[in-house]
């Protein structure tokens, strides 16, 4: 069974603009079908193996949801938090070392990315402070030299658009060059009225998201926050950053905003990796009643939900997963809204615009884009 089938985007182009965009979400296999009847411990092992991307976040969510369903507290919470943070850092660096360069016609730095992935694997396997600090140092060095062309400490001082513009025009890296192209116009669109997800506090998750998850049988494929389609991920988490506040006021949730939010968040993740919080805040959960547990975990792409229900013997009777991709690639969500009405003088231009927007929204699965002359 394939949990990671493709998203299909169809653009209706009339020769001047994309007059309509349609998005067919990936078909989901219900997680319940894969783990029903299995003991909780076995389910916790099986579920993360189903995902080739964000496997550590999926593993953390499964461990937390199933632990609360069993009536206990999740073990090794700090370990899971650090694994999830490190995985998110790697995924965000991936966007700048490989995906964005390719989307902009460049080469990227696959060798550096491979080295970082190897270092993360060693840290995750060793689980000792020395290997974690080694990974953090390597990641910060890659960030400062290959992406920022300046010390990370100096980047933290960047708080307004004038400083951002100066950096874009001065820094001699592929990332700065790509972002400068977005700054100069290629990325100053893409809002379409997107609504950024609010902070996923315990109260909000339980009172504003959980009711939909429990009552709407289509929630996993078409999630909503009290009936509203939300965008999740770095732009939502960093919407109060001073630079992003200014850009959001000017142009909404543009393509540029989405990439810059990731860049600012990479620095935050480095700080958290070096000095983990005593209380996890990216990996959280709650018991919902006898035999029912919920986990909400932040990932590079946004909010991940797991809801587990066990019978009296501790075997799975129901399991639901809501991935970030379903939030950001909702049929009535940010992607469709931003593409609808976008000017395009050719089918190729329409396709290129859609490719750039999809990269900015960052699905965790493959996708296809079709252009049809309206």
Number of C-alpha atoms within 10 A of each C-alpha: 9 10 15 17 15 17 20 16 21 19 25 20 25 17 15 14 21 27 18 18 23 19 19 15 19 20 13 14 13 14 17 18 12 16 20 17 18 17 17 26 15 13 22 22 13 16 20 20 13 17 17 13 15 17 16 24 27 26 21 27 32 31 30 33 30 34 26 25 28 24 16 13 17 22 11 11 17 17 14 23 27 25 22 27 25 29 24 23 25 19 21 22 23 20 22 25 24 19 19 22 19 14 19 19 9 14 14 21 16 13 11 17 21 12 14 20 19 13 19 24 17 16 21 20 10 12 14 11 11 11 18 22 16 16 25 24 14 15 25 19 16 19 22 17 14 19 21 22 18 16 13 16 10 10 17 11 9 15 14 15 14 11 13 17 12 10 18 20 12 12 16 16 15 21 24 21 18 20 23 20 16 19 18 10 10 17 22 19 20 31 21 20 13 20 17 20 21 14 13 21 12 13 9 13 18 16 12 16 18 18 13 18 22 11 9 13 10 10 17 20 20 19 25 22 18 13 10 12 22 23 29 28 24 26 27 21 20 21 21 12 15 14 21 24 15 16 18 17 9 11 16 22 27 25 25 26 28 24 23 20 20 25 21 19 21 25 19 15 21 22 13 16 20 16 11 16 12 9 11 14 15 17 23 23 26 22 22 18 12 14 22 23 27 28 25 27 24 25 27 26 25 21 23 22 25 25 28 31 26 23 17 10 11 17 20 26 18 18 25 18 23 19 22 25 24 26 30 27 29 23 20 17 24 27 26 24 19 21 24 19 17 20 17 19 13 16 21 11 13 24 19 16 19 26 17 18 24 21 17 24 24 21 19 19 14 12 16 12 18 15 17 13 12 12
